[in-house]
Each structure stands twice: as structure tokens, then as C-alpha cells.
């Protein structure tokens, strides 16, 4: 029972008695006398709708009501909508801290008012803001809690969205086993949902499976389902997201020609005006896919476009991946010294080289650059470091390859082997 609720209740009781009304008479056909009693005792918090109703029943304007009740007592009826709207605007403006702050305030207000739906909505936005800010573990943990929220238990769409966000956040945090598990649960929860919700879950799952090293055969049925859903989406941007995911999956399966075609489609559908950061990340991802397939034509332009947006809007994770792609391009273009310089610079940076920011990918590039320069002993040490990091991330297939390269570094055909780090679809 808060002090403000008690003060508000006392003001309500005084106003009611001043009008000569009983608690039941004040509640009318809408609220019981018992509910009015709870308000007056401070055991319940009045929502804005309740205050408006009581004002009409008491024959008082909101200004008169403010004179009747203490100003600070009225603060108990804080409406979550205002903070929620501000949070959404801040999120669209990429002001993640403001978005998180207002989303938290909206969630607290909704909880105090007993509005479960608004509380879930605000907390989901808070998880999105944390994810966009690069706080992947925190975002994943909050999204996971939201999967068991009363609103998620009531509505399959809410549960599916929370599960998809959990999968995406765990994948970004390099907890790939968890990402696959939650992605599978999201697909199951979205089985009867609208196409846009089902597509979101499927993209989360196939991206996690690809990065975790699952074979293309395992993800094929999910990719086929994505292809079936694409024509049902009304938004070009949403179809572009699917084309992006399909293209990245084709590259991972070794089908570069099909991957290029899907990525070309994605570029024509994605709307840079809707989300410049995502547009920039697409170009970074497309560049990485081409480099992984041994293709350098057109990569410089993709990297340049990606850098224009990510240098301004990107978080630490975005910038680390951008630097990694720049190093890969230098390496594939024959400039191993430049690749080595970039990789070392990233690993030495306290933010870009942090364990939570896919450090293993930078370590792989460092190892490959050292091997290309003939510095075999250093390359072997770097491959061993990368293998250990990959194991911790659950990328066991890539870890085995790194351990193998730590043994064979310096062999005559070593440079023909490709250990390009896996790419992320979004």
C-alpha cells in the first residue's frame, strides 16, 4: 500500500462524503462499493479511466478534482501510455537509453494499474531497446521472462514474439544452443499465427541453426516454409527480410549463385528510410557472405555503404562486425598486413574486442592473416585461442576446424583452406 494511494483514497472519501454519496452510489453500475472502499483505503490504485469516471460521478472537473485531492496524491494514477509512446519514439530515433528508461517507467505504471497487456508491451519494448543497445544477455533474459508473462500465456502471438526475441538475443550473445532451442519454441508457438509472426519465428530459428553449424538439410523444411509465407506478406520490407535470410542460408549451404540472387532481391525490397541501421547491416552481411564464398567483386561498395550507416548508428557489436568484414576484404585482396592490423586493433579495443562481441571471429581473422604472412607459430596460437572461444559459444563445427588449422598451419596447401567466420543474417 503506497503513501500516494492512501492520500488519494482519503481525498476520494472526503469528496464522496461532501456530495452525500455512499460507496455503492458513487460506483454506480460500473464499480462495486467494495472496489470504491479499496480505493479509499489505498489498497487499490486508481487508473486514469477510474479518475475520469469518479470525477463525473462527483460532479467535479479534473481541475476541481485536483483542488480537492493533494497534487502529489494524483501522481498515483500515472498513465503508462505517455511513457510508452515516448519510448517507441525514442526507439525509432535510435535513442536506446531513453527508450529503455521510458519503457521501464511505462511497465511500472502499467503494473501498478493492474494492466497486464500494457505491462507486457512496455517490457517487450524494453527488451528490444536493450538488444539494440548491444545488451544482448540482458535482452535475452528479459525476453525469456516475458514468455511466461500472463499476457504471453493468454495470447499465442505475444508468446511467439517473446520467444523469437529471446532466440535472436541469445544468438547475438553467442549462446547458440539456447538460440536454437528458443527459435524452435517460437516456431511451434507461431504455428497458427499471422504470416508476419510465423516468418519472424522461422527467421530466428534458421539463422540460429546456420550459425550453430547445423547442416542445410536440417533447416531445409523451415526455409521452404519461409518461401511459402513470403507471398502472403503485404510489406516489401518484410519480404526483403525473408529474402535476406534465405540468401544467407544459401551461402551457408555453399550455393553462392542462389545466395546472390536472394540478396539482390532483398536489396530491392528493404527500405533504408524505414530502418537505416538495418539497411547498413544488410550490406555488411552481404559483403561477408560474398567473401566467405571467395568473391571480392562488388564487396568494396557494399562495405562502404555499410560503414556510412553503422559508423553513426551502430552499436559495438555492429562496429566489430564491420571491422571484421573490412579485415576479411583486405585479406582476400592480398593485403594480409592490413588484415592483421585491423584484427589486432579490434581485439585490443575494450568494447569491440570483448568476449560478448564475437571475439572468436576476430581471432580467426588474426590467425588467417598471420598464416598468410608465414608467421606459423603465432598463427597456431591464434587458432587455438579462436577454437577455445568458439567452443564457449557453442559453435562446435567451427571450433573443430580451428583446432585442425592450429595443427596444419604452415602446410603447403594450408592457404587453400577457408575458415571465414560464419555470418549473421540480421
Secondary structure, DSSP 8 states (H G I E B T S, - for coil): --HHHHHHHHHHHHHHHHTT--HHHHHTTTS-HHHHHHHHHTSS---HHHHHHHHHHHT--HHHHHHHS-TTGGGGG--HHHHHHHHHHHHHTT-HHHHHHHHHHHHHHHHHTT-HHHHHHHHHHHHHHHHHTT-HHHHHHHHHHHTTSHHHHH-HHHHHHHHHHHHHHHHHTT-HHHHHHHHHHHHHHTTTS-HHHHHHHHHHHHHHHHHTT--HHHHHHHHHHHHHHHTT---HHHHHHHHHHHHHHHHHTT-HHHHHHHHHHHHHH--TTT-HHHHHHHHHHHHHHHHHTT--TTHHHHHHHHHHHHHHH--HHHHHHHHHHHHHHHHHTT-HHHHHHHHHHHHHSTTTTSTTTTHHHHHHHHHHHHHHTT-HHHHHHHHHHHHHHHHHHT-HHHHHHHHHHHHHTT-TTGGG----------
